Amino acid sequence: VGEKAMQAAACGTRGVSLELGGKSPIIVLDDADVEEAADWVMAGIYFNAGQICSATSRLLVHEAIADELHAALASRIDALVLGDPLDAATQMGPMTSARQRDTVLSYLNVAREEGLTALRDGTHRSLPGKGYFVAPTLYTDVPVASRLWREEIFGPVLCSRRVADEAEAIRLANDCDFGLVATVVSGDARRAQQLGRRLRAGVVWYNSEQLPLVQASWGGFKRSGIGRELGPWGLAGYLEVKHIIGPVLD
C-alpha cells in the first residue's frame, strides 16, 4: 500500500510521509525478571489482538531463561479473557474483519506446513461464538527463514527464538526488512539502554511498556516507512527550507 501511495504521489512530485508497520523484536536478556518480562511481552503482542503497527511479534529470549519465560507466557495466555471489546472484563477482542481473520488463519496454516511448534494456539482453548476471533498464539524455536518470523501478520501471533548472547540477539533483531520499534528487557537498565542503541529501529523502549510520546518522533527505518510523525520532526515534514543569500546589508 505504501509503495502504491509513493507511485501515486510521483505525479506532481508530491511529498509523502509513510508509516508502514513492522515485524518488531522484543529482547529479553538473561538477567531479566521473568514475571515482569512476561507482562511486557504480553502487552507488546496481544494488546488489540496484535493489530498495532508496533506489535513486538518476534521474541528473542536468552536460552538460560527461555523455558521459564515460555511457561510464564503460556500461563498468561491461558488466563486472557476473550470477548466483546466493549465489555470492561475483556482483555483481547476479535480481528477487525473476516478478511483479516482469514489472513491471520492463513499464516497459522503456513505454520502447520512448516512444522512449527505451537506452545499455545486455537487447539488449547475455545473461542467466543460471536466475532472474528483468532486464539492468542505462541510458537517457539521458530526458524528465521519461516514466513511467520519474517512477515507482518497483524494478529495475536508471537514467534519466539532462543539466543545465546547479546550479539546474537542484536544480529537477529536487525535481520529484518522492517525497523519500526523494539523493546529490550534487562535487570540492568544501563545494559538495556546500551543494547537499544545498537538496534536499527525508530523507537526503542527498555524495561517499559509501549508508550509513544507526542513530544518525541515516531517512524521507522527500512520498509517501515519514510519520514517521521510527532514532535518537532513531525512538524518539520510540513516545512520547506529557504535561503536568501547576498552581501551584508547596512
C-alpha positions in Angstrom: 0.0 0.0 0.0 2.8 2.4 0.8 4.5 1.7 -2.5 1.3 2.4 -4.3 1.0 5.7 -2.4 4.5 6.6 -3.4 3.7 5.8 -7.0 0.6 8.0 -6.9 2.5 10.8 -5.3 5.1 10.8 -8.1 2.7 12.6 -10.4 3.1 16.2 -9.4 6.2 15.4 -7.3 4.3 15.4 -4.1 6.0 14.7 -0.8 5.0 11.7 1.3 5.4 10.5 4.8 4.8 6.8 5.3 4.5 4.8 8.4 4.2 1.2 7.2 4.3 -1.1 10.2 6.9 -3.6 11.1 8.0 -7.0 12.4 9.4 -5.7 15.7 11.6 -7.6 18.2 11.4 -7.8 22.0 14.7 -8.9 23.5 14.7 -10.5 27.0 18.2 -10.8 28.4 19.5 -13.4 30.9 19.3 -11.0 33.9 15.6 -10.0 33.3 12.9 -10.6 35.9 10.9 -13.3 34.2 7.5 -12.3 35.6 8.0 -8.6 34.6 9.3 -9.6 31.2 6.3 -11.8 30.6 4.0 -8.9 31.3 5.7 -6.7 28.7 5.9 -9.4 26.1 2.1 -10.0 26.5 1.3 -6.3 26.2 3.5 -5.9 23.2 1.7 -8.5 21.1 -1.8 -9.4 22.4 -2.9 -5.8 23.1 -5.6 -5.0 20.5 -5.2 -8.6 19.3 -1.9 -7.7 17.7 -3.5 -5.2 15.4 -1.0 -2.4 16.0 1.9 -1.3 13.8 4.3 -1.5 16.8 3.4 -5.1 17.9 6.6 -6.8 19.1 5.9 -10.1 17.4 9.4 -11.5 17.5 10.6 -12.6 20.9 14.4 -13.1 21.3 15.0 -14.6 24.8 18.2 -15.8 26.3 18.4 -19.5 26.4 19.1 -19.5 30.2 15.6 -18.3 31.0 13.7 -19.3 27.8 11.8 -22.2 29.3 10.8 -20.2 32.4 9.6 -17.3 30.3 7.7 -19.5 27.9 5.9 -21.1 30.8 5.0 -17.7 32.3 3.7 -16.6 28.9 1.6 -19.8 28.4 0.0 -19.2 31.8 -0.9 -15.7 31.0 -2.2 -16.6 27.5 -4.5 -19.2 29.1 -5.8 -16.5 31.5 -6.6 -14.0 28.8 -10.3 -13.1 28.7 -11.5 -13.0 25.1 -14.8 -11.3 24.3 -16.6 -8.1 23.3 -14.2 -5.2 23.3 -16.9 -3.0 24.8 -17.1 -5.3 27.9 -14.7 -4.0 30.6 -13.8 -7.6 31.5 -12.5 -8.3 28.0 -8.7 -8.4 27.7 -8.5 -9.3 24.0 -11.1 -8.7 21.3 -11.5 -10.0 17.7 -10.0 -9.2 14.4 -11.5 -6.1 12.8 -12.9 -8.0 9.9 -13.5 -11.5 8.5 -10.8 -10.8 5.9 -8.2 -10.0 8.5 -9.2 -13.1 10.5 -8.8 -15.2 7.4 -5.4 -13.6 6.7 -4.1 -14.5 10.2 -5.5 -18.0 9.9 -3.7 -18.5 6.6 -0.4 -17.8 8.5 -1.4 -20.5 11.0 -1.9 -22.9 8.1 1.6 -22.0 6.9 2.9 -22.7 10.4 1.5 -26.2 10.3 3.0 -26.7 6.8 6.4 -25.5 8.2 6.1 -27.8 11.2 6.3 -25.0 13.8 5.9 -25.9 17.4 2.8 -24.2 18.9 3.1 -23.8 22.7 -0.4 -22.1 22.5 -2.9 -21.8 19.7 -6.5 -22.5 18.8 -6.3 -26.1 19.9 -5.7 -25.0 23.5 -8.9 -23.1 24.1 -12.4 -22.4 22.8 -13.3 -19.0 21.2 -16.3 -16.8 21.6 -19.1 -17.7 19.2 -19.6 -14.1 18.0 -16.8 -12.1 16.4 -13.9 -12.7 14.1 -11.6 -14.2 16.8 -8.2 -15.8 16.5 -6.7 -17.5 19.5 -3.7 -15.9 21.1 -0.9 -18.0 19.7 2.8 -18.6 20.6 5.3 -20.5 18.5 8.7 -21.5 20.0 12.0 -22.1 18.3 10.8 -20.6 15.1 13.4 -20.7 12.2 14.5 -17.3 10.9 13.5 -18.4 7.4 9.9 -19.0 8.4 7.3 -16.7 6.9 5.9 -16.2 10.3 9.2 -14.9 11.6 9.7 -12.5 8.7 6.3 -11.2 7.6 3.9 -8.9 9.4 0.9 -10.9 10.4 -1.1 -8.1 12.2 -2.7 -10.5 14.6 -2.1 -12.2 18.0 0.7 -14.4 16.9 4.1 -14.4 18.7 7.2 -16.1 17.4 10.0 -16.9 19.8 13.7 -17.9 19.4 16.4 -18.6 21.9 19.6 -16.7 21.8 23.0 -17.4 23.4 24.2 -13.8 24.0 23.6 -10.1 23.2 25.5 -10.3 19.9 23.1 -13.0 18.6 20.1 -11.1 19.9 21.2 -7.9 18.1 22.0 -9.7 14.9 18.7 -11.5 14.7 16.7 -8.4 15.8 18.3 -6.3 13.0 18.0 -9.1 10.4 14.6 -7.9 9.2 13.1 -5.9 6.3 11.4 -3.6 8.9 12.7 -1.3 11.6 9.8 0.5 13.4 10.2 -0.3 17.1 12.0 -2.6 19.5 11.9 -3.4 23.2 14.7 -4.6 25.5 14.2 -6.1 28.9 17.1 -6.5 31.4 17.7 -6.4 35.1 20.3 -3.7 34.3 18.7 -0.6 32.9 22.0 0.8 31.6 22.8 -2.5 29.8 19.3 -2.4 28.2 19.8 1.2 27.1 23.2 0.5 25.6 21.8 -2.5 23.7 19.0 -0.4 22.4 21.4 2.0 20.7 22.6 -0.9 18.6 19.1 -1.8 17.3 18.0 -0.4 13.9 14.6 0.8 14.9 13.0 4.3 15.1 11.7 3.8 18.7 13.3 1.6 21.3 11.8 1.0 24.7 13.7 -0.6 27.5 12.1 -2.0 30.7 8.9 -0.3 29.7 5.6 -0.8 28.2 4.9 0.8 24.8 4.3 4.5 25.5 4.5 6.7 22.3 5.3 10.3 23.4 3.9 13.1 21.4 7.0 15.2 22.0 9.2 12.5 20.5 9.4 11.3 17.0 7.5 8.3 15.6 8.6 6.4 12.5 11.0 3.7 11.4 13.7 2.5 9.1 13.9 0.2 6.1 10.4 -0.9 4.9 8.8 0.5 8.0 8.5 3.8 6.0 10.0 7.2 5.4 9.6 10.4 7.4 8.6 11.0 11.0 5.5 11.9 12.9 5.1 13.7 16.2 7.4 16.2 17.9 9.4 18.8 16.0 10.4 16.2 13.5 6.8 15.6 12.5 6.2 19.3 12.1 9.3 19.7 10.0 7.8 17.4 7.4 5.3 20.2 6.6 8.0 22.8 6.1 10.4 23.7 3.3 13.8 25.3 3.8 14.5 28.7 2.1 17.7 30.8 2.0 18.2 34.4 0.8 21.9 35.0 0.1 23.7 38.2 -0.8 26.1 40.8 0.6 25.7 42.2 4.1 23.2 45.0 4.3 24.0 48.2 6.1 
